[in-house]
């Protein structure tokens, strides 16, 4: 779904600044949530159920993250 907004003449620069700030915040949240989801998926692959709040404090090694990424990539190639 896409949302379109119009900007009054003369406010283009202000609206561009707002858009840039919002996008920056969304990307930071996306990176954080992607890590948490990867931790959750890693444990799910091993049959361990964990909630997102429990996964926020966990950090995996590079090899562990790569196992989750490769598994997700492999599964998405069949969609």
VMD Tcl script that builds the backbone (N, CA, C; Angstrom):
set m [mol new atoms 237]
animate dup $m
set s [atomselect $m all]
$s set {name element resname resid chain x y z} {
  {N N UNK 1 A 0.836 -1.172 0.000}
  {CA C UNK 1 A 0.000 0.000 0.000}
  {C C UNK 1 A 0.886 1.241 0.000}
  {N N UNK 2 A 0.526 2.185 -0.803}
  {CA C UNK 2 A 1.287 3.425 -0.870}
  {C C UNK 2 A 0.380 4.589 -0.499}
  {N N UNK 3 A 0.968 5.564 0.148}
  {CA C UNK 3 A 0.245 6.771 0.517}
  {C C UNK 3 A 0.932 7.949 -0.158}
  {N N UNK 4 A 0.148 8.795 -0.762}
  {CA C UNK 4 A 0.686 9.958 -1.448}
  {C C UNK 4 A 0.248 11.223 -0.730}
  {N N UNK 5 A 1.168 12.136 -0.583}
  {CA C UNK 5 A 0.882 13.410 0.068}
  {C C UNK 5 A 1.254 14.540 -0.883}
  {N N UNK 6 A 0.568 15.639 -0.733}
  {CA C UNK 6 A 0.906 16.834 -1.504}
  {C C UNK 6 A 1.472 17.872 -0.558}
  {N N UNK 7 A 2.304 18.697 -1.111}
  {CA C UNK 7 A 2.976 19.712 -0.315}
  {C C UNK 7 A 2.659 21.077 -0.922}
  {N N UNK 8 A 2.344 22.018 -0.061}
  {CA C UNK 8 A 2.085 23.367 -0.563}
  {C C UNK 8 A 3.366 23.965 -1.112}
  {N N UNK 9 A 3.190 24.825 -2.063}
  {CA C UNK 9 A 4.327 25.474 -2.693}
  {C C UNK 9 A 5.120 26.266 -1.647}
  {N N UNK 10 A 6.434 26.105 -1.687}
  {CA C UNK 10 A 7.301 26.795 -0.751}
  {C C UNK 10 A 7.696 25.943 0.452}
  {N N UNK 11 A 7.046 24.803 0.645}
  {CA C UNK 11 A 7.348 23.919 1.770}
  {C C UNK 11 A 8.079 22.642 1.335}
  {N N UNK 12 A 8.541 22.618 0.095}
  {CA C UNK 12 A 9.182 21.413 -0.434}
  {C C UNK 12 A 10.425 21.024 0.375}
  {N N UNK 13 A 11.242 21.996 0.738}
  {CA C UNK 13 A 12.471 21.709 1.482}
  {C C UNK 13 A 12.155 21.176 2.878}
  {N N UNK 14 A 11.164 21.778 3.542}
  {CA C UNK 14 A 10.764 21.301 4.871}
  {C C UNK 14 A 10.234 19.866 4.794}
  {N N UNK 15 A 9.419 19.592 3.792}
  {CA C UNK 15 A 8.862 18.242 3.674}
  {C C UNK 15 A 9.959 17.229 3.343}
  {N N UNK 16 A 10.956 17.616 2.557}
  {CA C UNK 16 A 12.069 16.714 2.247}
  {C C UNK 16 A 12.853 16.380 3.515}
  {N N UNK 17 A 13.031 17.358 4.401}
  {CA C UNK 17 A 13.720 17.116 5.670}
  {C C UNK 17 A 12.934 16.160 6.563}
  {N N UNK 18 A 11.625 16.334 6.607}
  {CA C UNK 18 A 10.774 15.445 7.415}
  {C C UNK 18 A 10.854 14.019 6.869}
  {N N UNK 19 A 10.763 13.893 5.565}
  {CA C UNK 19 A 10.831 12.564 4.939}
  {C C UNK 19 A 12.164 11.898 5.239}
  {N N UNK 20 A 13.242 12.644 5.138}
  {CA C UNK 20 A 14.565 12.086 5.400}
  {C C UNK 20 A 14.683 11.603 6.853}
  {N N UNK 21 A 14.194 12.388 7.793}
  {CA C UNK 21 A 14.253 12.004 9.210}
  {C C UNK 21 A 13.402 10.774 9.507}
  {N N UNK 22 A 12.213 10.720 8.926}
  {CA C UNK 22 A 11.334 9.573 9.159}
  {C C UNK 22 A 11.944 8.307 8.560}
  {N N UNK 23 A 12.475 8.405 7.357}
  {CA C UNK 23 A 13.093 7.238 6.715}
  {C C UNK 23 A 14.302 6.743 7.511}
  {N N UNK 24 A 15.091 7.656 8.009}
  {CA C UNK 24 A 16.255 7.286 8.818}
  {C C UNK 24 A 15.825 6.512 10.067}
  {N N UNK 25 A 14.790 6.998 10.742}
  {CA C UNK 25 A 14.285 6.321 11.942}
  {C C UNK 25 A 13.731 4.940 11.600}
  {N N UNK 26 A 12.979 4.830 10.506}
  {CA C UNK 26 A 12.407 3.545 10.111}
  {C C UNK 26 A 13.494 2.523 9.777}
  {N N UNK 27 A 14.551 2.968 9.097}
  {CA C UNK 27 A 15.638 2.053 8.761}
  {C C UNK 27 A 16.384 1.581 10.007}
  {N N UNK 28 A 16.565 2.463 10.982}
  {CA C UNK 28 A 17.216 2.051 12.227}
  {C C UNK 28 A 16.367 1.011 12.944}
  {N N UNK 29 A 15.057 1.215 12.987}
  {CA C UNK 29 A 14.162 0.243 13.612}
  {C C UNK 29 A 14.171 -1.074 12.856}
  {N N UNK 30 A 14.220 -1.009 11.530}
  {CA C UNK 30 A 14.234 -2.214 10.710}
  {C C UNK 30 A 15.467 -3.055 11.006}
  {N N UNK 31 A 16.632 -2.421 11.097}
  {CA C UNK 31 A 17.864 -3.164 11.392}
  {C C UNK 31 A 17.775 -3.832 12.757}
  {N N UNK 32 A 17.256 -3.122 13.736}
  {CA C UNK 32 A 17.131 -3.688 15.081}
  {C C UNK 32 A 16.165 -4.876 15.074}
  {N N UNK 33 A 15.014 -4.702 14.475}
  {CA C UNK 33 A 14.017 -5.768 14.461}
  {C C UNK 33 A 14.468 -6.957 13.619}
  {N N UNK 34 A 15.243 -6.724 12.565}
  {CA C UNK 34 A 15.747 -7.828 11.746}
  {C C UNK 34 A 16.697 -8.695 12.565}
  {N N UNK 35 A 17.516 -8.085 13.409}
  {CA C UNK 35 A 18.427 -8.854 14.261}
  {C C UNK 35 A 17.631 -9.686 15.256}
  {N N UNK 36 A 16.637 -9.078 15.878}
  {CA C UNK 36 A 15.813 -9.791 16.860}
  {C C UNK 36 A 15.098 -10.962 16.184}
  {N N UNK 37 A 14.573 -10.747 14.987}
  {CA C UNK 37 A 13.874 -11.814 14.269}
  {C C UNK 37 A 14.838 -12.919 13.881}
  {N N UNK 38 A 16.067 -12.570 13.522}
  {CA C UNK 38 A 17.069 -13.585 13.178}
  {C C UNK 38 A 17.397 -14.448 14.393}
  {N N UNK 39 A 17.512 -13.833 15.565}
  {CA C UNK 39 A 17.768 -14.593 16.795}
  {C C UNK 39 A 16.602 -15.537 17.059}
  {N N UNK 40 A 15.397 -15.036 16.893}
  {CA C UNK 40 A 14.206 -15.858 17.116}
  {C C UNK 40 A 14.153 -17.022 16.137}
  {N N UNK 41 A 14.466 -16.763 14.870}
  {CA C UNK 41 A 14.480 -17.822 13.855}
  {C C UNK 41 A 15.562 -18.852 14.137}
  {N N UNK 42 A 16.712 -18.396 14.626}
  {CA C UNK 42 A 17.813 -19.313 14.946}
  {C C UNK 42 A 17.359 -20.320 16.002}
  {N N UNK 43 A 16.717 -19.828 17.044}
  {CA C UNK 43 A 16.241 -20.734 18.089}
  {C C UNK 43 A 15.093 -21.607 17.581}
  {N N UNK 44 A 14.250 -21.068 16.717}
  {CA C UNK 44 A 13.141 -21.848 16.165}
  {C C UNK 44 A 13.651 -23.010 15.325}
  {N N UNK 45 A 14.751 -22.799 14.596}
  {CA C UNK 45 A 15.340 -23.885 13.807}
  {C C UNK 45 A 15.804 -25.031 14.704}
  {N N UNK 46 A 16.098 -24.734 15.938}
  {CA C UNK 46 A 16.537 -25.744 16.899}
  {C C UNK 46 A 15.395 -26.252 17.769}
  {N N UNK 47 A 14.166 -25.837 17.473}
  {CA C UNK 47 A 12.994 -26.302 18.207}
  {C C UNK 47 A 12.764 -25.603 19.532}
  {N N UNK 48 A 13.397 -24.444 19.730}
  {CA C UNK 48 A 13.244 -23.682 20.969}
  {C C UNK 48 A 12.383 -22.459 20.673}
  {N N UNK 49 A 11.275 -22.335 21.393}
  {CA C UNK 49 A 10.378 -21.206 21.185}
  {C C UNK 49 A 10.788 -20.070 22.102}
  {N N UNK 50 A 11.020 -18.885 21.557}
  {CA C UNK 50 A 11.376 -17.708 22.359}
  {C C UNK 50 A 10.532 -16.527 21.902}
  {N N UNK 51 A 10.209 -15.668 22.847}
  {CA C UNK 51 A 9.463 -14.460 22.514}
  {C C UNK 51 A 10.433 -13.382 22.031}
  {N N UNK 52 A 9.908 -12.390 21.353}
  {CA C UNK 52 A 10.758 -11.291 20.895}
  {C C UNK 52 A 11.431 -10.556 22.043}
  {N N UNK 53 A 10.728 -10.246 23.134}
  {CA C UNK 53 A 11.431 -9.574 24.239}
  {C C UNK 53 A 12.599 -10.396 24.787}
  {N N UNK 54 A 12.463 -11.722 24.798}
  {CA C UNK 54 A 13.552 -12.571 25.284}
  {C C UNK 54 A 14.727 -12.570 24.306}
  {N N UNK 55 A 14.447 -12.367 23.031}
  {CA C UNK 55 A 15.505 -12.390 22.003}
  {C C UNK 55 A 16.239 -11.057 21.890}
  {N N UNK 56 A 15.675 -9.991 22.424}
  {CA C UNK 56 A 16.312 -8.677 22.305}
  {C C UNK 56 A 17.641 -8.603 23.050}
  {N N UNK 57 A 17.805 -9.414 24.084}
  {CA C UNK 57 A 19.036 -9.404 24.869}
  {C C UNK 57 A 20.066 -10.408 24.370}
  {N N UNK 58 A 19.707 -11.224 23.399}
  {CA C UNK 58 A 20.599 -12.262 22.889}
  {C C UNK 58 A 21.317 -11.769 21.637}
  {N N UNK 59 A 22.569 -12.142 21.513}
  {CA C UNK 59 A 23.351 -11.840 20.316}
  {C C UNK 59 A 23.981 -13.135 19.836}
  {N N UNK 60 A 23.946 -13.364 18.543}
  {CA C UNK 60 A 24.511 -14.568 17.961}
  {C C UNK 60 A 25.886 -14.272 17.380}
  {N N UNK 61 A 26.624 -15.328 17.097}
  {CA C UNK 61 A 27.901 -15.158 16.397}
  {C C UNK 61 A 27.613 -14.986 14.903}
  {N N UNK 62 A 28.604 -14.573 14.167}
  {CA C UNK 62 A 28.433 -14.365 12.722}
  {C C UNK 62 A 27.996 -15.658 12.044}
  {N N UNK 63 A 28.577 -16.773 12.441}
  {CA C UNK 63 A 28.232 -18.063 11.837}
  {C C UNK 63 A 26.771 -18.434 12.110}
  {N N UNK 64 A 26.305 -18.122 13.313}
  {CA C UNK 64 A 24.915 -18.420 13.655}
  {C C UNK 64 A 23.944 -17.560 12.844}
  {N N UNK 65 A 24.273 -16.266 12.691}
  {CA C UNK 65 A 23.427 -15.403 11.853}
  {C C UNK 65 A 23.407 -15.901 10.414}
  {N N UNK 66 A 24.543 -16.340 9.912}
  {CA C UNK 66 A 24.622 -16.807 8.530}
  {C C UNK 66 A 23.780 -18.066 8.318}
  {N N UNK 67 A 23.698 -18.934 9.307}
  {CA C UNK 67 A 22.850 -20.118 9.188}
  {C C UNK 67 A 21.395 -19.719 9.006}
  {N N UNK 68 A 20.958 -18.720 9.749}
  {CA C UNK 68 A 19.575 -18.256 9.653}
  {C C UNK 68 A 19.344 -17.601 8.297}
  {N N UNK 69 A 20.287 -16.777 7.851}
  {CA C UNK 69 A 20.145 -16.069 6.579}
  {C C UNK 69 A 20.125 -17.055 5.417}
  {N N UNK 70 A 21.009 -18.029 5.427}
  {CA C UNK 70 A 21.053 -19.018 4.349}
  {C C UNK 70 A 19.792 -19.859 4.309}
  {N N UNK 71 A 19.265 -20.224 5.461}
  {CA C UNK 71 A 18.027 -20.998 5.524}
  {C C UNK 71 A 16.862 -20.172 4.972}
  {N N UNK 72 A 16.772 -18.898 5.341}
  {CA C UNK 72 A 15.704 -18.028 4.847}
  {C C UNK 72 A 15.830 -17.826 3.341}
  {N N UNK 73 A 17.045 -17.656 2.855}
  {CA C UNK 73 A 17.266 -17.478 1.417}
  {C C UNK 73 A 16.864 -18.735 0.663}
  {N N UNK 74 A 17.211 -19.891 1.196}
  {CA C UNK 74 A 16.885 -21.157 0.562}
  {C C UNK 74 A 15.368 -21.335 0.477}
  {N N UNK 75 A 14.666 -21.032 1.561}
  {CA C UNK 75 A 13.218 -21.176 1.576}
  {C C UNK 75 A 12.538 -20.174 0.658}
  {N N UNK 76 A 13.040 -18.944 0.584}
  {CA C UNK 76 A 12.401 -17.923 -0.250}
  {C C UNK 76 A 12.597 -18.200 -1.740}
  {N N UNK 77 A 13.577 -19.017 -2.092}
  {CA C UNK 77 A 13.809 -19.298 -3.510}
  {C C UNK 77 A 12.728 -20.200 -4.089}
  {N N UNK 78 A 11.918 -20.836 -3.234}
  {CA C UNK 78 A 10.834 -21.709 -3.705}
  {C C UNK 78 A 9.505 -20.994 -3.796}
  {N N UNK 79 A 9.451 -19.753 -3.389}
  {CA C UNK 79 A 8.189 -18.986 -3.389}
  {C C UNK 79 A 7.963 -18.365 -4.751}
}
mol reanalyze $m
mol bondsrecalc $m
mol representation Tube
mol addrep $m
